[in-house]
Amino acid sequence: MSVHYKFKSIKDKHTVIFDGLHISVADLKKAIMQQRKIGKSSDLDLQITNPQTGEVYDSDTTLIPKNTSVEVARVPVTGNHKKSWYVA
């Protein structure tokens, strides 16, 4: 199964392939960072949005169904919280 994504600033679309009927927002972010070789920056997060509804997936535990298209934006981490990315 797969989820299709596109960065707001880039025209090209990309795909994350996974097993199962859905993927969590956290797993999708990790997969995108690994595919795009963004790195393990602790002051950066990815904002995942449904472009059809405008809904921003705020919770990393939200499940995104297979064959969904999402829009991705790089955003700074707010406050004193640093993001910890574990990309294998």
N, C-alpha and C positions, 0 to 999 in steps of 0.2 A: 504494500500500500504506500501511498505517498501524500505529501503536502507540498504544494507549489508556493513559492515565495518570491517576492520582488522587493528590492530596496527602493525607497521613495526617490532616491537620487540617481538610480540606474534603471535603464529601460529593460535590460535582460531579465528574464525569469529563470529561476532555478528550482530544483526539486530535491526534497529530502525523502529518501526511501526508508521505510521502517516496517516491521512486522506488527500485525494487529489491526484493530479497527480504528484506533486513535493514538495520538501522541500527546504527552503533556507539554505545556508551554516551556518548562525548564529543559526538557529533552530536545525540543525543537531548537531552542536558543543555542544549546551546546552543539548540536549538529550543524547549524548555520555557521557558528563561529569556527568550527573545524573545517567545513567546506570552503569558506571564504578566507581562511587563514587570518582571521582577525587578531588572534593572540589571546593572552590571558590577562588583559588589562583589568585592574580592579576598580578603575574609576569610570568604567563604561558598561552600559547595559543595552540590551536590545528591546525595543518596544514592538510588540506584535499586535497588529490591528486587522480586523476583518474589513476589507475595503468596500464590501457591499452594504454593511450595516453601520460602519464607523465605530464599532465596538472595539475598545482597547482591552486586550487580555492582560489584566493587572496581576492576577494570581498565577504563580508558576505551577500550581497544581491543576489549573484548568485544562481540560482535555479537548483537543482539536480533532475532529473526525477526519477520516481518510478523504482524499480527493478534494480538500479544501484549499482555496487560494488565500494567502495572507500577504500583508504589506509589512515590511520591516524598516525600522529606523534606529539608528544609533543615537542613544541619549546618555547624558552624563548621569552618574549615580548622585542622587541628592542627599544632603545631610552628611553625617559622619559615617554613614554605612558604606563599606567597601564591598564590592561584589566579588565572590570567590568562584572562579571558573575552574572546573576540573575537566579538562579536555584531554582525552587519551590519544 
